[in-house]
Structure formats: structure tokens, C-alpha cells
Amino acid sequence: MTVDKELEKLSHSTPPAATPEARARALTAAMQAFDTAGNNALAPQGNAKGWRQSSIINWIWSPAMNKKFLAGSALATLLVIPAAGYLAIELTRNGLPIVDQTEIAGNLSRGEASKQPVAVAPQIPAENGTLAEQSVAVAQAPQDKEAPALAKPDASQTSEFDANAALTNRPEGSAAALGAAKRAAPAAPGIVPQRQFAEPMAAIAPSPAPPAEGRVQMQLDPNRERFANAAANPIKSVATDPVSTFSADVDSASYAFVRRSLTGGALPDPQSVRVEEMINYFPYDWPGPDNAAQPFKATVTVMPTPWNHDTELMHVAIKGYDIAPATTPHANLVFLIDVSGSMDEPDKLPLLKSAFRLLLNRLKADDSVSIVTYAGNAGTVLTPTRVAEKSKILSAIDKLEPGGSTGGAEGIEAAYDLAKQGFVKDGVNRVMLATDGDFNVGPSSDEDLKRIIEERRRDGIFLTVLGFGRGNLNDSLMQTLAQNGNGSAAYIDTLAEAQKTLVEEAGSTLFPIASDVKFQVEFNPERIAEYRLIGYETRALKREDFNNDRVDAGDIGSGHSVTAIYEITPKGSPAVMNDDLRYGAADRAPAANADTAHQGELAFVKMRYKRPGEDKSALITTPVNDGNAVAAVDAAPQDVRFSVAVAAFGQKLSRIAAVDSYSYQAIADLAAASRGADTFGYRSDFLSLVRLADGLSQR
């Protein structure tokens, strides 16, 4: 009875306020009891040390829950849950994923402080309508008594993988596709993937093993390369379309990109394969002109087609005059370097800096170099400086650091202004643009940039475009800029490629011997029924453009060679695809009365070019007759056979139906038999690529 009275008395008393120390001890004891019970041992957001990782919402709001006026009260629940919902909406609108809402509400209502902050990168919708699993960065650091802080990324613990391939040939949005993406990812320690939802939330992929201590970043290749979309050249009837016209091409970017894809374990995108660039990637020993008075010499070979016994190949090889190094003109070069955030990868800015160091060794002491960078805003890093002051130039290159967005158009204008400032009369004035192609700020359309380049080339300043890295490569834009800037485009994937492009082939890259070089081939309808130009789809010109000196075309540098190959179908061959015209005989009647000296010709090759600084073009012509023909493939010159093997390989990678029945092994055999001395090992590397493609195509 006495006890009941005491209890009744206590029930009417006001309890003493809890001290912060008592509250902290109680909370610690509760958390230890919870952890000891093992309730969170296998939680998806747990880790090997047993720490409980929570979301960024917990991290922000948990300290507020521990304040004296909110902790342990119902007011906390009334205030926090609406606020948590507002934060969730804001995070979703800004592309951040939604974590487990049940856990958020429970943690917030308990006033739980986050021990381990978690930084989660945004998810973006995939093309198939599902949420694609993107980067997840988990920052783990010891608890700070004042406020938690995100750990600095550790580059040594960064892991990358690409799960895109796992989604190939699977139903869009299916649970199977999501599972395949998970299985495609190697088990990298310390990676905590986010939940991935299929439409309509069909499956949730299981979480992998708990992460190890430390921050780990997982990044998928966005695969945003963009290539010019050009259909393969069709078979044309000589009776109706006897003339083929195209611009010279000395670019080599496509071959290097194909090599990067194959050595990376994947067949290249067919749109990335430009057969003429693959053929012209290799140095050939074509006969050249004796002097600069006529800067080109053409050599034509007609041979049986290795992949079609009923057709022939007409192989046209052009060799440019090679300027002796001692007589090369002075060079005024402006390095326009992309230092945007996307260049912060080993095969981008670091490789770029090494490549330009190599180029400096190729230049003469009296040449000058300037450096302009662009990332958001363009900036001049180095005004025109003589190569004799190499240490100053190298120091400027070494200090380049990535960061910011990519304001390419502004950078190009600044570079041209600097090139004009250091202009060398009768010399080489060239802007060398080095980028991963990610122009995403300012006038970024191809047409806008094309206009800028066209306006500036009239000042006598040419453009070379060097592409680096993967993921952002805008090959289409690179081609547009190079073609309209009287320059060339190359893709640098290794330091060895930089050595080839900027050192070994510096003459053809930097020192032009002719501009606006155009080819036109007319086939004799009495001998040839059909033809197909292999490659040059993006270089096609109208027939009337050939004699129009106002139409821009490709440039050729010192010692450079250009090769073009036609597959031709002789008159009467069973391979003819087009029926004879009903009125064709009448249309061709005048030709029968023409000069009989031309009747034995197979074709007539013409080439127009302008000398540097001149506006009027000159003409070179070469008739093709039976004297240019060989009876067997093995009878063709060695370099001709090797270039034909490269042409077959490029067509096969491009999915050209004409070579469907011609195997990779046959291509390898033809290339191996015509490899020759191979001083730099380029042809041996080509054989390796053919074998890789053969293996990848059989998966």
C-alpha cells in the first residue's frame, strides 16, 4: 500500500530533464545493442567492418535530430518526415537516385547520426527506357565529432567496367538484361552498385559483396562517339554514269580508332570505318616525281579482284614530291589544347602532352610555337615562342591541367588570332587542335564551326585535328573541321601513334605541297560495264566540281601518298548487275566514230591541284590501258597487293556485301605474302588486327 502511494506521488511529479551526456550514452548503448544483435550484418548498404552506411539525406538531417529540442520527441517526426519528402523530390528532379525510404524515415525518427556519409552519382535513363546503372562513389571516413566530411577520391582504388555489352540482343527493359549487366561487371572490391529498376520495376538486381574500406569509383563508358553517317558507294553503270569525282584524303584517324576497338576486344562500329583512311594509313613506296615542277606522279595497276573472279581492281597510286628537311619552310604553329574535365584521363591530356613534346623535337630552332587552351573560356598559355627556347615551351605544356566545360568555338577563334599574329609569309601557318571532340559549349554545331574554319583559312592558316581518348570522341566534327580547314585529322591512341603522325610523317602532316586536290576518273563504256569506288564516301564531289576552283578539296603534304581503288566489271562479265539500256547502242553511236586512239583505253584518270598560295589549279592526266594490267594477283607489285588486303579488311569491317565470302584468313594470307620489309612494324600489327577481328567475329 505504501508502495502504491509512492508510485502515485511520483506520477504527479515533473521528471528531471535528461542531460546531453545521458542522451548520448543511451543512444550509444541502443546502437551497440542493435549492432550486437546482427540485424544489419547482411544489409545491402552494410560493409565489411559492420559500420552502417546511410544516405546523404540521413547525413544532412541526423545532426539536427540530435539537437536538444528535437531528440526523442514527437515534434521530430512531425517536422522531419515532410522535409525528407521535399528533399527526395528535389534529389529526384536533379537526377539523384532515391534510396530506401523506409530506412530514411526510420533513421530520421530515431534521430540517428550518420557515421559514414555516402556520395551517390546520378543515374540517367538508358536508351531502352530503363535506368542505366552509372557511377557510384562511396566515401568512407572515420566519424568526425563536429561534422562528417567526404573523403578525397583515391585514384589507386578506381575500377572501371562496361556492362553495355551484356545488354546486347536482350529484350529492352527486361530483368534478364539487367541481370546480364550485373554479371558482365567483374567483382571489384569496394563497389556498391545502386539498385537498378526495369520497366515496370520488374526486378531488383542483388547487391554484390560488401565493400572494402576506402573510396572506390565505378564508371561506365558512356559510348558517345559520333561518326559521319555515309552509305557505302554503290555500283554504278558506265553507260549512264561514266565519271567518278572525289577529293583527295590523307587522314588516318579511322585506322587508329579501328585498332583501338579491336585491341580493346570489340569489333568497331561500321560507321567508324573509312576504308580509304585505312588504306592510306600505311607508307608505300610508290614511284614519285623527279622534281617539284610537277608535284605528283600517278601509277595505275589493273589486277584480278581477290574476292570476285568476275571483276577487276583498278588501283590508282599518287605520290607527292618529298621536300628535303633542310629546305622545309619555317613553321608557325599554334597548339590549341582541350583542357576540359573530360580530358582528365591517361589516354587524353597526359598522352597529348607527351605527343607535343615529341613534335617539338621535329621542329627547327627558328620555328615558333604558341599554346591556347580552352575549357569554358579560351586562354593564351604561351605567346609565339621560338623552338630554340624549348624549355619554356615544355614548361608551359607541363603545367596544363584539366578542368571545366568545353568552349571549343571560342578556343578556335583565339588560336587563329594568335596564328595571324605570328604569321610567317611563305611559311607554314597552322593551328593544331588536340581534343577528345567534346564540344559542348558555345557554337557547337558542325555548321557553325565549319563556317568559322572556312572564314579563317582564307588568311592562309591551315588546321590539323588530333583526336584523343574514348567516350566523347566526335569523329564527325573532327572530319568537318579538318576538311574545311585545309588540313588533316588523326587519332592518337598511343605514344607510338604520336611518333608516327607527328615525327615520322611530320612532312606530310605539316608541310603542304598542294591544296584542293581532286580526282576524276572517266571509264570507257566500250570496255567497262560497271564500277564501284572503294571508300571516299565522305569525299564525293559533283562532276562539275572538278573544274571549279572555288570548290574546296583535300590537301597533300610533302612526300605523302594517296591511293584509290575501284572495283570494275569488264563488259560481258557475268558479274554485271545492270541490264543494258534499250537505247544504249544509239546513244553510243557517236563514240564509235571517235578517235580510234582512245578505243583501247579502260579509263582516263585526271587530277587537279593548286600550288600553295595559288588560286588557279593545274591538271595532270593519266590514260589507263591494257599495258597497266597484270594477269594474276601475285603478279601485282607488293605494295599494291598489301593495300588491296587492307581494302578488303576495311570493307569487311564495314559490312560491305561484296566481301562477304572473302574470309579474314584469306585477307591475312594476302597481307602476309605482301608484307615486305616492314621497317616500323605497321604491317605486322595489321596482321594481328586481322586475326583479332577473325576471333571476335566468331563469338
Secondary structure as UniProt FT lines:
FT   HELIX           2..11
FT   HELIX           20..36
FT   TURN            37..42
FT   TURN            44..45
FT   TURN            48..49
FT   HELIX           56..65
FT   TURN            68..72
FT   HELIX           74..93
FT   TURN            94..95
FT   HELIX           101..110
FT   STRAND          124..125
FT   TURN            127..128
FT   STRAND          131..132
FT   STRAND          136..138
FT   HELIX           155..157
FT   STRAND          159..160
FT   HELIX           164..167
FT   TURN            168..169
FT   TURN            172..173
FT   HELIX           175..184
FT   TURN            189..190
FT   TURN            199..201
FT   STRAND          216..219
FT   STRAND          236..237
FT   TURN            238..240
FT   STRAND          243..247
FT   HELIX           253..263
FT   TURN            264..265
FT   HELIX           270..272
FT   HELIX           275..279
FT   TURN            280..281
FT   TURN            292..293
FT   STRAND          296..305
FT   TURN            306..307
FT   STRAND          308..320
FT   HELIX           325..327
FT   STRAND          331..338
FT   HELIX           341..343
FT   TURN            346..348
FT   HELIX           349..362
FT   TURN            365..366
FT   STRAND          368..374
FT   STRAND          378..386
FT   HELIX           387..389
FT   HELIX           390..398
FT   HELIX           408..421
FT   TURN            425..426
FT   STRAND          428..435
FT   HELIX           446..457
FT   TURN            458..460
FT   STRAND          462..468
FT   HELIX           475..484
FT   TURN            485..486
FT   STRAND          488..492
FT   HELIX           495..499
FT   HELIX           500..504
FT   HELIX           506..510
FT   STRAND          512..523
FT   TURN            525..527
FT   STRAND          528..533
FT   HELIX           537..539
FT   HELIX           543..547
FT   TURN            549..550
FT   STRAND          554..557
FT   TURN            558..559
FT   STRAND          561..570
FT   TURN            571..572
FT   TURN            574..575
FT   TURN            582..583
FT   HELIX           584..587
FT   HELIX           589..592
FT   HELIX           596..598
FT   TURN            599..600
FT   STRAND          603..610
FT   TURN            612..613
FT   STRAND          618..624
FT   HELIX           626..628
FT   HELIX           633..635
FT   HELIX           638..653
FT   TURN            654..655
FT   HELIX           657..659
FT   TURN            660..661
FT   HELIX           664..673
FT   TURN            679..680
FT   HELIX           682..697
//
